[in-house]
Amino acid sequence: MRGAFIAAPVIVFGLSEIRAGWPATIAEVAQNPYNLKPAIVMSMSFLTFMTCFILFFKCLGGSSARPAQFREAPVESPYSDRAHRFSILAQVAVLVAAGTVLYQGAPPILDALRTFFSPDQQTDAFVELSRQRQSVTKGHVFEGDQWRGQGLISVLMRVGWTYAVVSAIVMYRRTRQRTWLLTCVVLGLLAMSYVGGVGERSPMVTVLLSIFFAISLMSRVRFRHVSVAFAIIAVFTVIIAPLSGRYTNVGSTTESALKTAQRAFFGNGTNNIWIVYFVDNGAIDLGWGQLHQDKLASALPGVKDDSNFANQLIRLRPDSTSQVGNASPTYFGLLFADFGPIGTIVAYGAMGAVTALVQVGLFRRRKRAADVALVTGITTAFIYLSVGTSVAVVVIGIILAGVYGCDRLFLTLHGRRRDLGHRLVGRIPPSPLAGERVAPERVPAGRA
């Protein structure tokens, strides 16, 4: 249907690519017209991606009408509302337990939020939150802290909480019951607390985007709704900006908004340009797959990533003020550092083919309640294909498959428990005292 937005993998990847990579590239061309290599390679890569996507999409029998048909189809479920509620509660229990292991207790962000309206205590609270974020996200890499599954559990937090929230939204959309609406609100607050437990803004924004994607798969979302949704997300991002250690000394809301916008639209893209520059002048040697191998190794349990490429990049940048953090590029930058310009273009072509395969398969599924959450999770993963790595997408896919499997398992267990209860009730012999009810003997009025 025309005039409506539907979250499909190719759209999500394209918007993320344009947001994260293009503003810095265009600004570089405007400031230095002779440095066209980043813009040329990025343009050729994106063009190759779209060309391969269209070719494979047609070859696989894809149809542009499929997403709209999926959206208009009713949500099916062979399970009862109680079964879905039981499954969501079981998922929440697992996620809370995993979050407790990750944060060694309650999410640290809760302590920082208590001082949100106390300016005299904010600075100390946010500095402490920044320290805890450093410990949770990078402590096992730079500070020799104990590894306790930080990376894997963080991914589980993002995937699992998003899946639970979307599942509740689907059930509310299906039943329109207030209890499900209340469940959505409670799960949304818990998700923000655990996903952004140490003040990371990007995971919280991703949860909001996932909710918006899920709604677009069930209701017609006009482009004016898209503008409103992104405006709300932008305002939310500015509001939570003080949670980042970079903004503790920002004087005004306007300055905070400008810094947030600069970080969102120019941060990763600027690192891409530096990578192209360092590869050309020999400061960075092509890895020929080594960077991807390091990413894969660091995703394995208990493996320490001693060759953190993002940290090496921040050490190389002459304008860097820190030697501990990361200068993270988009996937374009990592591909360029690993395989050079030709390899990057070829890799983008392969990504276009894979995106077509995934998109065709997703919208051929039946629209069951659990499948809406699954489609939302897979679609959201294409954000990380742009700003992360293919390794990150594979890890997200594995964890998402596990969450989906657990959801189906919990639903099945609840159904079997109910069936077992009915069978047991049917096998219980009747009580000897439970005979037919005998009508009381009627006494004639004359004998009374």
Stockholm file with secondary structure:
# STOCKHOLM 1.0

chainA/1-448         MRGAFIAAPVIVFGLSEIRAGWPATIAEVAQNPYNLKPAIVMSMSFLTFMTCFILFFKCLGGSSARPAQFREAPVESPYSDRAHRFSILAQVAVLVAAGTVLYQGAPPILDALRTFFSPDQQTDAFVELSRQRQSVTKGHVFEGDQWRGQGLISVLMRVGWTYAVVSAIVMYRRTRQRTWLLTCVVLGLLAMSYVGGVGERSPMVTVLLSIFFAISLMSRVRFRHVSVAFAIIAVFTVIIAPLSGRYTNVGSTTESALKTAQRAFFGNGTNNIWIVYFVDNGAIDLGWGQLHQDKLASALPGVKDDSNFANQLIRLRPDSTSQVGNASPTYFGLLFADFGPIGTIVAYGAMGAVTALVQVGLFRRRKRAADVALVTGITTAFIYLSVGTSVAVVVIGIILAGVYGCDRLFLTLHGRRRDLGHRLVGRIPPSPLAGERVAPERVPAGRA
#=GR chainA/1-448 SS CTTEECCCHHHHHHHHHHHHHHHHHHHHHHHCTTCCHHHHHHHHHHHHHHHHHHHHHHHTTCCTTHHHHHHHSCCBCSSCHHHHHHHHHHHHHHHHHHHHHHHTSSCTHHHHHTTTTCHHHHHHHHHHHHHHHHHHHHHHHHSCCCCSSHHHHHHHHHHHHHHHHHHHHHHHHHHCCHHHHHHHHHHHHHHHHHHTTTSCHHHHHHHHHHHHHHHHTTSCEEHHHHHHHHHHHHHHHHHTGGGSGGGTTCCSHHHHHHHHHHHHHHHHHHHHHHHHHHHHTTSSCCCTTHHHHHHHHHHSTTCCCSSCHHHHHHHHCTTCCCSSSCCCCCHHHHHHHHHHHHHHHHHHHHHHHHHHHHHHHHTTSCCBHHHHHHHHHHHHHHHHHHHSCHHHHHHHHHHHHHHHHHHHHHHHHHHHHHHHHHHHHHHSCCCTTCCCCCCCCCCCTTTC
#=GC SS_cons         CTTEECCCHHHHHHHHHHHHHHHHHHHHHHHCTTCCHHHHHHHHHHHHHHHHHHHHHHHTTCCTTHHHHHHHSCCBCSSCHHHHHHHHHHHHHHHHHHHHHHHTSSCTHHHHHTTTTCHHHHHHHHHHHHHHHHHHHHHHHHSCCCCSSHHHHHHHHHHHHHHHHHHHHHHHHHHCCHHHHHHHHHHHHHHHHHHTTTSCHHHHHHHHHHHHHHHHTTSCEEHHHHHHHHHHHHHHHHHTGGGSGGGTTCCSHHHHHHHHHHHHHHHHHHHHHHHHHHHHTTSSCCCTTHHHHHHHHHHSTTCCCSSCHHHHHHHHCTTCCCSSSCCCCCHHHHHHHHHHHHHHHHHHHHHHHHHHHHHHHHTTSCCBHHHHHHHHHHHHHHHHHHHSCHHHHHHHHHHHHHHHHHHHHHHHHHHHHHHHHHHHHHHSCCCTTCCCCCCCCCCCTTTC
//
